[in-house]
Amino acid sequence: MPSPTHGVFLLARVEQLSYKEIAVRLNIDARAVERHLNKAMAHCTAALQATESR
């Protein structure tokens, strides 16, 4: 997972920050936060599917 996406994912899921809080902390738009989280979830889904098909 790309580093910025990974960072957003950790802030949202581990630190449980809101999109707005993440956007302020990283100086990015809240829509960018949403896009990063969508990418992170797609990456996690693909990784799970890959392990299930083994």
N, C-alpha and C positions, 0 to 999 in steps of 0.2 A: 504494500500500500504506500503510495507516495507520502513523503514526510508531512506536507501541510494537511493532507486529508487525515493522516494518522493523528496529528495533533488535535484537529477539530473533533475527531471521533473520541479521543481520550477526554477532552474537556466536556463533551456532551454526556458521554456514558459513564465515565469514572468520576469526574468531578461534579457531574450533574448541573452544569451551567446551562442557562437558557441560550437560545440562538442570539438574542440581543447581547447578553453578557459576553459570549464568545466573540461576537463581532466587535464589540468595544475593546476587548482585551487584545485581539489580533489586528485591530484597525482595518477590518474588512466589512463588506456589506453583509447584512443578514441573509440575503439571497445566496451569497457565496458560501456562507456557513451551511445553508440547506443543500447546496450542490455538493459540497465536500461530504456531508453526511450521506447523501444519496450514493455517491461513489464508494464510500466506505462500506455501506450496507451491501451494495452490489458485489464488492470484493469479498466480503465475508460469506455471502450466499454462494458465490462461485467456489470458494475454498471448501465450504461444507459439502457442496455437491460433488466436488472432486474426490473428497475422502469417502463419501458414501458410495461412489461408483467403483471403488477399488475392490 
